[in-house]
């Protein structure tokens, strides 16, 4: 699934156009790298979003095309700053292997 669509479906960002603009402005990272809106999201990925002076990091648990508002929070889990860095380092090491 595209990153901008995932951000909307998971309700991390309310509108897909806003998610697309955030990606275009370099405020969204995927596994530690600045991501384009068209980047593919899969379970285990780490998404970072910069909201002004606040950074939010989440781990993708599942990817679904349609989800009810009540179940949207089950698509990801919030990560503390230190755990997010460790998880992205581990996933980047897996890619290099």
URDAQUI-V265197 format. One record per residue. N is the residue number from 1. RES is the residue in three letters. PSI is psi as a letter, one per 30 degrees, with the letter a starting at -180 (none if undefined). BURIAL is I if it has 9 or more other C-alpha atoms within 8 Angstrom, else O. D_FIRST is the distance of its C-alpha to the first C-alpha in Angstrom with 2 decimals. Layout:
BEGIN
n=(N	N)
res=(RES	RES)
psi=(PSI	PSI)
burial=(BURIAL	BURIAL)
d_first=(D_FIRST	D_FIRST)
END
This chain:
BEGIN
n=(1	2	3	4	5	6	7	8	9	10	11	12	13	14	15	16	17	18	19	20	21	22	23	24	25	26	27	28	29	30	31	32	33	34	35	36	37	38	39	40	41	42	43	44	45	46	47	48	49	50	51	52	53	54	55	56	57	58	59	60	61	62	63	64	65	66	67	68	69	70	71	72	73	74	75	76	77	78	79	80	81	82	83	84	85	86	87	88	89	90	91	92	93	94	95	96	97)
res=(UNK	UNK	UNK	UNK	UNK	UNK	UNK	UNK	UNK	UNK	UNK	UNK	UNK	UNK	UNK	UNK	UNK	UNK	UNK	UNK	UNK	UNK	UNK	UNK	UNK	UNK	UNK	UNK	UNK	UNK	UNK	UNK	UNK	UNK	UNK	UNK	UNK	UNK	UNK	UNK	UNK	UNK	UNK	UNK	UNK	UNK	UNK	UNK	UNK	UNK	UNK	UNK	UNK	UNK	UNK	UNK	UNK	UNK	UNK	UNK	UNK	UNK	UNK	UNK	UNK	UNK	UNK	UNK	UNK	UNK	UNK	UNK	UNK	UNK	UNK	UNK	UNK	UNK	UNK	UNK	UNK	UNK	UNK	UNK	UNK	UNK	UNK	UNK	UNK	UNK	UNK	UNK	UNK	UNK	UNK	UNK	UNK)
psi=(k	k	e	e	e	e	e	e	e	f	g	e	k	e	k	e	e	e	e	e	e	e	e	e	g	g	g	k	l	j	h	f	k	k	k	l	f	g	k	k	k	l	k	f	l	k	k	k	k	j	j	c	g	k	k	k	k	l	k	k	e	l	k	k	e	k	k	l	e	f	f	e	f	f	f	l	k	k	k	l	e	e	e	e	e	e	e	e	e	e	e	e	e	e	e	f	none)
burial=(I	I	I	I	I	I	I	I	I	I	I	O	I	I	O	I	O	I	I	I	O	I	I	I	O	I	I	I	I	I	I	I	O	I	I	I	I	O	O	O	I	I	I	O	I	I	I	I	I	I	O	O	O	O	I	I	I	I	I	I	I	I	I	O	O	O	I	O	O	O	O	I	I	O	I	I	I	O	I	O	O	O	O	I	O	O	I	I	O	O	I	I	O	O	O	O	O)
d_first=(0.00	3.80	6.46	8.63	6.93	6.55	10.10	11.29	10.26	11.74	14.56	14.95	15.42	16.83	15.79	12.90	15.68	16.95	13.70	13.66	17.35	17.04	14.81	17.35	20.18	19.13	18.94	15.56	15.44	13.05	15.36	18.35	17.49	17.00	13.46	12.56	10.28	8.49	8.04	5.39	5.52	7.36	10.47	13.38	12.02	14.33	13.51	16.69	17.47	20.95	22.61	25.97	27.83	25.61	22.80	20.30	18.49	16.21	14.92	11.64	13.16	10.67	7.23	8.25	7.87	11.36	13.54	17.09	18.24	20.33	17.63	15.12	17.03	16.43	12.76	14.21	17.70	19.64	21.26	24.75	25.15	26.90	24.55	21.49	23.35	24.34	20.92	19.43	22.55	22.18	18.58	19.72	22.75	20.79	18.97	22.43	24.11)
END
